[in-house]
Amino acid sequence: MRIEKPEICVVWLKRDLRLHDNEAVFNAIKSGKRVLLLYVFEPLLINDPHYSERHWNFIKESLRDMNQRLETFSSKILAVKSDLSSAFNHIQSLYRIDTVFSHQETGIMITYERDKSFKRYTRNNTFKWIETINNGVKRGLRNREYWFEGWNAYMSSPILTFNPNPEQLLNGEEVEALEQLFNVVSLETPTDGPFQKGGTTRARETADSFFDYRHKSYMFNISKPEASRKTNSRLSPYLAWGNISVREIFQEAKRIKSRQVNKRHIGAFISRLRWQAHFIQKFEMEHIMEEASVNKGYHRLKKKVSEEYQRAWKEGQTGFPLVDASMRCLNTTGYVNFRMRALLVSFFTHILWQPWQDATTHLSQQFLDFEPGIHFPQLQMQAGETGINNLRIYNPIKNSKEHDPEAEFIKKWVPELAHLDLPFIHEPFLMTPLEEQLYNFKIGRDYPKPIVDIEKNRRRAAAILFKMKDDPKVMKESRRILDKHTLANRKRMLRDE
């Protein structure tokens, strides 16, 4: 006699680690069926070089926070290490799956290939898979006509609540019965450390402090490497991993702005939410950016790889204090502001003349807020290989003096320079032998000599890249990119700023 298995829906959590304003969760609850919440730590991602332990710890903290919220409903998330098809095979040994709900992920190529494989799996196993768009980013677009109107409508739509029916979520005992079939992942993480902690609770606290008072100096400090750590929103990891929705933050920012208080600061923040979506949509439409320049005219640009230069850059030992401070800070804390990120990439690709592809995995591993749709387009833009953006070759000495004039940031992260007088902290290589003796400090011993001639290399990069912008293939590709990705209604995007 065949025993009928209980029917359930599954929410497959990915980069949407929240219960509130989560369309996949909302739709599963709305189905009226019983619901299992699932997170799969997939070996294909754990072993991928773009990810590192700091990401998995952030995810675990996020899941732990969700579980605390689920205690009210006597439920918890099934968090397992498995490949995707095996995970669902195990679930189907105890339950009949009616529908899987998830968001549509704009990830690296292996996640896209995994999703295509999972689509075939669902067909073979006769259950539905319903994907919802994530933060207004759409798959399959040919151009950006009316894209902003659609994004704005999505961001202005009602926030979705989490309100399951009594006993609709699989309870703790039922989830634990499933756990017996799996390699269950411990959600314990280090209790201390320099990284922002994951979870909706921390996301909400960070948002509240930003909207309450930190935003008041947002534009004043946005480029300052030290002050921006407090006055920037610091929401990027929470948005990247979905601890809080962009829609919720967008609507809250609009409400704050409507009060006519600090309009400029909040307006600038809102514009960055829009540009975040713009870049993710761009990556969704041009996945080639993960491996090669979106402008095919730059594919013939060849750079000689130097392991010595790359190692010095990764370790913060280039001999340029602001570059080294930024990299050491990033390696240690997982965060530097946008200008310092641009400086690091510009220095790597222009001054060291290294291919941007060689910077991708080190930076993605270090960025706690690694978001593929931001990561790859920004790398190419800062490397000057899009053909449509202004070429910016950042001068680390000029930026040091302008944005860290008292060298607070450099002193903190390059402490071997902290006892020098201010001019030498910015440019220690200017010290004479007599001054080195006076300070008991020697360039090449206590701090590296500059590994390259910055002015010579800057001129070389500028000459080559400016010339390439006039290349017929680069120009043809630039027109194609503009036709595909430019928002014809950019003025409307900015009218409320």
C-alpha positions as CSV (number, residue, x, y, z in Angstrom):
1,M,0.0,0.0,0.0
2,R,1.5,3.3,-1.1
3,I,1.7,6.0,1.7
4,E,0.8,9.5,0.4
5,K,3.5,12.0,1.3
6,P,2.5,15.3,2.8
7,E,2.5,18.1,0.3
8,I,4.7,21.2,0.9
9,C,6.1,24.3,-0.8
10,V,9.8,25.1,-0.5
11,V,11.4,28.6,-0.2
12,W,14.9,28.3,-1.6
13,L,16.8,31.2,0.1
14,K,19.7,32.6,-1.7
15,R,20.7,36.3,-1.5
16,D,17.4,37.2,0.1
17,L,18.1,36.3,3.8
18,R,15.1,37.9,5.4
19,L,11.5,37.2,6.1
20,H,10.0,40.7,5.8
21,D,9.4,42.0,2.2
22,N,10.6,38.8,0.7
23,E,8.4,38.0,-2.3
24,A,9.4,34.3,-2.5
25,V,8.5,33.9,1.2
26,F,5.3,36.0,0.7
27,N,4.1,33.9,-2.3
28,A,4.8,30.6,-0.5
29,I,2.7,31.7,2.5
30,K,0.0,33.0,0.1
31,S,-0.2,29.6,-1.5
32,G,-1.9,28.3,1.7
33,K,0.3,25.2,1.7
34,R,2.7,24.2,4.3
35,V,6.1,25.8,3.8
36,L,9.8,24.7,4.3
37,L,12.4,27.4,4.4
38,L,15.7,26.0,2.9
39,Y,19.2,27.3,2.6
40,V,21.8,25.1,0.8
41,F,25.5,25.7,1.3
42,E,26.5,24.5,-2.1
43,P,30.1,23.1,-2.6
44,L,30.2,24.7,-6.1
45,L,30.0,28.1,-4.4
46,I,32.0,27.2,-1.2
47,N,34.9,26.2,-3.5
48,D,34.5,29.1,-5.9
49,P,37.4,31.5,-5.7
50,H,35.1,34.6,-5.5
51,Y,33.9,33.7,-2.0
52,S,35.7,33.5,1.3
53,E,35.0,32.5,4.9
54,R,33.8,36.0,5.8
55,H,30.9,35.6,3.4
56,W,29.8,32.2,4.8
57,N,30.0,33.6,8.3
58,F,27.9,36.5,7.3
59,I,25.3,34.1,5.8
60,K,25.3,32.0,8.9
61,E,24.8,35.0,11.1
62,S,21.9,36.0,8.8
63,L,20.3,32.6,9.0
64,R,20.7,32.5,12.8
65,D,18.9,35.9,13.0
66,M,16.1,34.5,10.9
67,N,15.8,31.5,13.1
68,Q,15.5,33.7,16.2
69,R,12.5,35.4,14.4
70,L,11.1,32.0,13.5
71,E,11.0,30.8,17.1
72,T,7.7,32.7,17.5
73,F,6.3,30.3,14.8
74,S,8.0,27.2,16.3
75,S,10.0,26.8,13.1
76,K,13.5,27.1,11.7
77,I,15.4,27.0,8.5
78,L,16.8,23.8,7.1
79,A,20.4,24.8,6.5
80,V,22.5,22.0,4.9
81,K,25.6,21.4,2.9
82,S,24.7,19.7,-0.4
83,D,24.5,20.1,-4.1
84,L,21.1,21.4,-5.0
85,S,19.6,18.3,-6.7
86,S,20.7,16.0,-3.9
87,A,19.1,18.4,-1.4
88,F,15.8,18.2,-3.1
89,N,16.0,14.5,-3.6
90,H,16.3,14.1,0.1
91,I,13.4,16.4,0.8
92,Q,11.3,14.5,-1.7
93,S,11.9,11.2,0.2
94,L,9.7,12.6,3.0
95,Y,7.5,15.2,1.2
96,R,5.8,15.8,-2.1
97,I,6.9,19.2,-3.4
98,D,4.3,21.3,-5.1
99,T,6.2,24.5,-5.8
100,V,9.7,25.9,-5.1
101,F,9.8,29.7,-4.6
102,S,12.9,31.7,-5.0
103,H,14.2,35.1,-6.3
104,Q,15.9,35.4,-9.6
105,E,19.6,35.8,-8.8
106,T,22.0,38.0,-10.8
107,G,25.1,36.0,-9.8
108,I,28.3,34.7,-11.3
109,M,28.1,32.3,-14.2
110,I,28.1,29.1,-12.2
111,T,25.0,30.2,-10.4
112,Y,23.3,30.9,-13.7
113,E,24.3,27.4,-15.0
114,R,23.1,25.9,-11.7
115,D,19.8,27.6,-12.1
116,K,19.4,26.2,-15.7
117,S,20.3,22.7,-14.4
118,F,17.7,23.1,-11.6
119,K,15.1,24.1,-14.1
120,R,15.6,20.8,-15.9
121,Y,15.5,19.0,-12.6
122,T,12.1,20.6,-11.7
123,R,10.7,19.5,-15.1
124,N,11.9,15.9,-14.5
125,N,10.4,15.9,-11.0
126,T,7.1,17.5,-12.0
127,F,7.0,20.4,-9.5
128,K,6.8,24.1,-10.3
129,W,9.6,26.6,-9.7
130,I,8.5,30.2,-9.4
131,E,11.2,32.9,-9.5
132,T,10.5,36.5,-8.6
133,I,12.5,39.5,-9.7
134,N,15.0,40.8,-7.1
135,N,15.1,44.5,-6.3
136,G,13.5,45.5,-9.7
137,V,16.2,43.8,-11.8
138,K,14.7,42.0,-14.8
139,R,16.0,39.1,-16.9
140,G,15.8,39.1,-20.7
141,L,15.7,42.8,-21.4
142,R,17.1,44.0,-24.8
143,N,17.4,47.6,-23.9
144,R,16.6,50.1,-21.1
145,E,13.5,51.7,-22.6
146,Y,11.1,52.4,-19.7
147,W,13.4,50.5,-17.4
148,F,13.5,53.2,-14.8
149,E,9.8,53.6,-14.8
150,G,9.5,49.9,-14.0
151,W,12.1,50.0,-11.3
152,N,10.6,53.1,-9.7
153,A,7.1,51.4,-9.7
154,Y,8.6,48.3,-8.1
155,M,10.4,50.3,-5.4
156,S,7.2,52.3,-4.7
157,S,5.0,49.2,-4.4
158,P,3.7,48.0,-1.0
159,I,6.1,46.3,1.4
160,L,5.3,42.6,1.8
161,T,4.7,41.4,5.4
162,F,5.6,38.1,6.9
163,N,2.4,36.7,8.4
164,P,2.1,32.9,8.1
165,N,-1.0,31.0,9.2
166,P,-0.7,29.0,12.4
167,E,1.3,25.8,11.8
168,Q,1.9,26.7,8.2
169,L,5.6,26.6,8.5
170,L,7.2,23.2,9.1
171,N,7.9,23.0,12.8
172,G,11.2,22.4,14.5
173,E,10.6,18.6,14.9
174,E,9.7,18.2,11.2
175,V,12.8,20.2,10.2
176,E,15.0,18.1,12.5
177,A,13.6,14.9,10.9
178,L,14.8,16.2,7.6
179,E,18.2,17.1,9.1
180,Q,18.8,13.4,9.7
181,L,19.1,13.0,5.9
182,F,21.7,15.7,5.5
183,N,25.1,17.1,6.4
184,V,23.7,19.9,8.6
185,V,25.8,23.1,8.8
186,S,26.5,24.6,12.1
187,L,25.5,28.3,12.2
188,E,28.1,29.2,14.9
189,T,30.5,31.9,13.9
190,P,33.3,33.9,15.7
191,T,31.7,36.2,18.3
192,D,34.3,38.9,17.9
193,G,36.2,40.3,15.0
194,P,36.3,43.4,12.8
195,F,33.5,42.5,10.4
196,Q,29.9,43.8,10.3
197,K,27.6,41.0,11.6
198,G,24.9,39.6,9.4
199,G,21.2,39.5,10.0
200,T,18.1,41.6,9.7
201,T,18.4,42.8,13.3
202,R,21.8,44.4,12.6
203,A,20.6,45.7,9.2
204,R,17.7,47.4,10.9
205,E,20.0,48.9,13.6
206,T,22.3,50.2,10.9
207,A,19.5,51.7,8.8
208,D,18.0,53.4,11.9
209,S,21.3,55.0,13.0
210,F,21.9,56.2,9.4
211,F,18.5,57.7,9.0
212,D,18.4,59.1,12.6
213,Y,21.7,61.0,12.6
214,R,24.6,59.5,10.6
215,H,23.3,60.7,7.2
216,K,23.6,64.4,8.3
217,S,27.3,64.3,7.2
218,Y,26.9,61.8,4.4
219,M,28.0,64.0,1.5
220,F,30.6,65.9,3.5
221,N,32.5,62.7,4.3
222,I,31.6,60.3,1.5
223,S,35.2,60.3,0.0
224,K,37.1,60.5,3.3
225,P,38.5,57.0,4.0
226,E,38.2,57.3,7.8
227,A,35.2,59.6,8.5
228,S,33.1,57.8,5.8
229,R,33.2,54.6,7.9
230,K,30.8,56.2,10.3
231,T,28.7,58.6,8.1
232,N,28.2,56.3,5.0
233,S,25.1,54.2,5.3
234,R,27.2,50.9,5.8
235,L,24.1,49.1,4.5
236,S,25.9,47.5,1.5
237,P,26.5,44.0,3.0
238,Y,22.9,43.9,4.2
239,L,21.6,44.8,0.8
240,A,24.0,42.4,-1.0
241,W,22.9,39.4,1.0
242,G,19.3,40.5,1.3
243,N,19.0,41.0,5.1
244,I,16.8,44.0,4.3
245,S,15.2,44.9,1.0
246,V,16.3,47.8,-1.2
247,R,12.6,48.7,-1.5
248,E,12.3,49.1,2.3
249,I,15.4,51.3,2.4
250,F,14.3,53.3,-0.6
251,Q,10.9,54.0,0.8
252,E,12.3,55.0,4.2
253,A,14.8,57.3,2.5
254,K,12.0,59.0,0.5
255,R,10.0,59.6,3.7
256,I,13.0,61.2,5.4
257,K,13.6,63.3,2.4
258,S,10.0,64.5,2.3
259,R,10.5,66.1,5.6
260,Q,12.7,68.7,4.0
261,V,15.6,67.9,6.4
262,N,19.0,67.2,5.0
263,K,17.5,66.8,1.5
264,R,20.9,66.9,-0.2
265,H,22.4,64.1,1.8
266,I,19.4,61.8,1.5
267,G,18.9,62.7,-2.2
268,A,22.5,61.6,-2.8
269,F,21.9,58.4,-1.0
270,I,18.7,57.6,-3.0
271,S,20.6,58.2,-6.2
272,R,23.1,55.6,-5.2
273,L,20.3,53.1,-4.6
274,R,19.2,53.8,-8.2
275,W,22.7,53.4,-9.6
276,Q,23.2,50.2,-7.7
277,A,20.2,48.7,-9.5
278,H,21.4,50.2,-12.8
279,F,24.8,48.4,-12.6
280,I,23.2,45.1,-11.5
281,Q,20.8,45.3,-14.5
282,K,23.7,46.0,-16.8
283,F,25.5,42.9,-15.5
284,E,22.3,40.9,-15.9
285,M,22.1,41.9,-19.6
286,E,25.9,41.5,-20.3
287,H,27.2,38.5,-18.4
288,I,30.4,38.6,-20.5
289,M,31.6,41.2,-18.0
290,E,32.5,38.4,-15.5
291,E,35.4,37.3,-17.8
292,A,36.1,39.9,-20.4
293,S,35.6,43.6,-21.1
294,V,32.0,44.5,-22.1
295,N,33.5,46.6,-24.9
296,K,35.0,44.0,-27.2
297,G,37.4,46.5,-28.6
298,Y,39.5,46.2,-25.5
299,H,39.9,42.5,-25.8
300,R,43.2,43.1,-27.7
301,L,44.6,45.1,-24.9
302,K,47.4,43.0,-23.5
303,K,49.2,43.6,-20.2
304,K,52.2,41.8,-18.9
305,V,51.4,40.1,-15.6
306,S,53.7,40.8,-12.7
307,E,53.3,38.4,-9.7
308,E,55.6,40.7,-7.7
309,Y,53.4,43.8,-8.3
310,Q,50.2,41.9,-7.6
311,R,51.5,40.4,-4.4
312,A,52.6,43.8,-3.1
313,W,49.2,45.2,-4.0
314,K,47.3,42.4,-2.3
315,E,49.4,42.7,0.9
316,G,49.4,46.5,1.1
317,Q,53.1,46.8,0.5
318,T,53.3,49.0,-2.6
319,G,55.1,52.0,-1.1
320,F,52.2,54.3,-1.6
321,P,50.6,54.9,1.8
322,L,47.0,55.5,0.9
323,V,46.9,52.5,-1.4
324,D,48.5,50.3,1.2
325,A,46.2,51.6,4.0
326,S,43.1,51.0,1.9
327,M,44.1,47.4,1.1
328,R,45.1,46.6,4.6
329,C,41.9,48.0,5.9
330,L,39.9,46.1,3.3
331,N,41.7,42.8,4.0
332,T,41.1,43.2,7.8
333,T,37.5,44.7,7.9
334,G,35.9,43.8,4.6
335,Y,35.1,47.5,3.8
336,V,36.5,50.6,2.3
337,N,34.5,53.4,0.8
338,F,33.8,53.8,-2.9
339,R,36.6,56.2,-3.7
340,M,39.2,53.9,-2.0
341,R,37.8,51.0,-4.0
342,A,38.2,53.0,-7.2
343,L,41.7,54.0,-6.1
344,L,42.7,50.4,-5.6
345,V,41.4,49.2,-9.0
346,S,42.9,52.3,-10.8
347,F,46.3,51.7,-9.2
348,F,46.2,48.0,-10.1
349,T,45.1,48.5,-13.7
350,H,46.7,51.8,-14.6
351,I,49.7,52.4,-12.4
352,L,50.8,48.7,-12.1
353,W,49.4,48.1,-15.6
354,Q,47.8,44.7,-14.6
355,P,44.7,43.1,-16.2
356,W,41.6,43.8,-14.2
357,Q,40.7,40.1,-14.3
358,D,43.6,39.4,-12.0
359,A,42.0,41.7,-9.3
360,T,38.6,40.1,-9.4
361,T,38.9,37.3,-6.9
362,H,41.1,39.0,-4.3
363,L,38.7,41.9,-4.1
364,S,35.6,39.7,-4.2
365,Q,37.0,37.6,-1.3
366,Q,37.7,40.7,0.7
367,F,34.5,42.7,0.1
368,L,32.0,41.6,2.7
369,D,29.4,43.2,0.4
370,F,30.5,41.2,-2.7
371,E,27.7,41.7,-5.2
372,P,28.5,40.4,-8.7
373,G,26.3,42.9,-10.4
374,I,28.2,45.7,-8.9
375,H,31.7,44.1,-8.8
376,F,32.3,43.3,-12.4
377,P,30.9,46.5,-14.0
378,Q,32.8,48.7,-11.5
379,L,36.0,46.8,-12.1
380,Q,35.7,47.5,-15.9
381,M,34.7,51.1,-15.4
382,Q,37.6,51.9,-13.1
383,A,40.0,50.0,-15.5
384,G,38.8,52.3,-18.3
385,E,37.7,49.5,-20.5
386,T,34.1,50.3,-21.2
387,G,34.6,53.0,-23.9
388,I,31.7,55.0,-22.5
389,N,32.9,56.3,-19.2
390,N,35.4,59.1,-18.4
391,L,38.9,57.7,-17.9
392,R,40.0,58.3,-14.3
393,I,43.5,57.5,-13.3
394,Y,43.6,58.1,-9.6
395,N,46.7,59.7,-8.1
396,P,47.2,58.1,-4.6
397,I,49.3,61.0,-3.4
398,K,46.8,63.7,-4.4
399,N,44.0,61.7,-3.0
400,S,45.9,61.1,0.2
401,K,46.4,64.8,0.8
402,E,42.9,65.8,-0.2
403,H,40.8,63.1,1.6
404,D,43.1,62.1,4.5
405,P,44.9,65.4,5.1
406,E,45.8,64.6,8.7
407,A,46.7,61.1,7.8
408,E,44.3,59.6,10.3
409,F,43.5,56.7,8.1
410,I,47.1,56.1,7.0
411,K,48.3,56.2,10.6
412,K,45.8,53.6,11.6
413,W,46.5,51.1,8.9
414,V,50.1,51.8,8.1
415,P,51.4,52.3,11.7
416,E,55.0,52.1,10.7
417,L,54.6,55.7,9.3
418,A,52.6,57.1,12.3
419,H,55.7,58.7,14.0
420,L,56.8,60.7,10.9
421,D,55.9,64.3,10.3
422,L,52.7,64.7,8.2
423,P,54.4,65.5,4.8
424,F,56.4,62.3,5.1
425,I,53.4,60.2,6.0
426,H,51.9,61.1,2.7
427,E,55.2,60.8,0.8
428,P,57.8,58.8,2.8
429,F,59.9,58.3,-0.2
430,L,60.9,62.0,-0.2
431,M,62.9,61.6,3.0
432,T,66.6,62.3,2.7
433,P,69.2,60.1,4.3
434,L,69.6,62.7,7.0
435,E,65.9,62.8,7.7
436,E,65.8,59.0,7.8
437,Q,68.5,59.0,10.4
438,L,66.7,61.7,12.4
439,Y,63.5,59.6,12.5
440,N,65.3,56.3,12.8
441,F,63.4,55.2,9.7
442,K,64.6,53.7,6.5
443,I,62.7,53.4,3.2
444,G,63.1,49.8,1.9
445,R,63.6,48.5,5.5
446,D,60.7,49.9,7.6
447,Y,58.4,50.6,4.7
448,P,58.7,49.6,1.0
449,K,60.1,51.9,-1.6
450,P,57.5,52.7,-4.3
451,I,57.4,49.7,-6.5
452,V,56.8,51.8,-9.7
453,D,57.4,55.3,-11.1
454,I,53.9,56.6,-10.7
455,E,54.2,59.5,-13.1
456,K,55.8,57.5,-15.9
457,N,53.2,54.7,-15.5
458,R,50.3,57.2,-15.3
459,R,51.4,58.8,-18.6
460,R,51.8,55.4,-20.3
461,A,48.3,54.2,-19.2
462,A,46.7,57.5,-20.3
463,A,48.4,57.5,-23.7
464,I,47.4,53.9,-24.5
465,L,43.8,54.1,-23.2
466,F,43.0,57.6,-24.7
467,K,44.2,56.3,-28.1
468,M,42.1,53.2,-27.8
469,K,39.0,55.2,-27.3
470,D,39.3,56.4,-30.9
471,D,39.8,52.9,-32.2
472,P,37.0,52.0,-34.7
473,K,36.0,48.8,-33.0
474,V,36.0,50.5,-29.5
475,M,33.8,53.3,-30.9
476,K,31.4,50.8,-32.6
477,E,31.1,48.8,-29.3
478,S,30.7,52.0,-27.4
479,R,27.7,52.9,-29.5
480,R,26.2,49.5,-29.0
481,I,26.7,49.7,-25.2
482,L,25.1,53.1,-25.1
483,D,22.1,51.9,-27.2
484,K,21.6,48.9,-24.9
485,H,22.3,50.4,-21.5
486,T,21.8,54.1,-21.5
487,L,18.6,55.3,-19.8
488,A,16.9,57.6,-22.3
489,N,15.1,59.1,-19.3
490,R,18.2,59.9,-17.1
491,K,16.9,63.4,-16.4
492,R,13.8,61.9,-14.9
493,M,16.0,59.7,-12.7
494,L,17.6,62.9,-11.3
495,R,14.7,65.3,-11.1
496,D,13.9,64.4,-7.5
497,E,17.5,64.6,-6.3
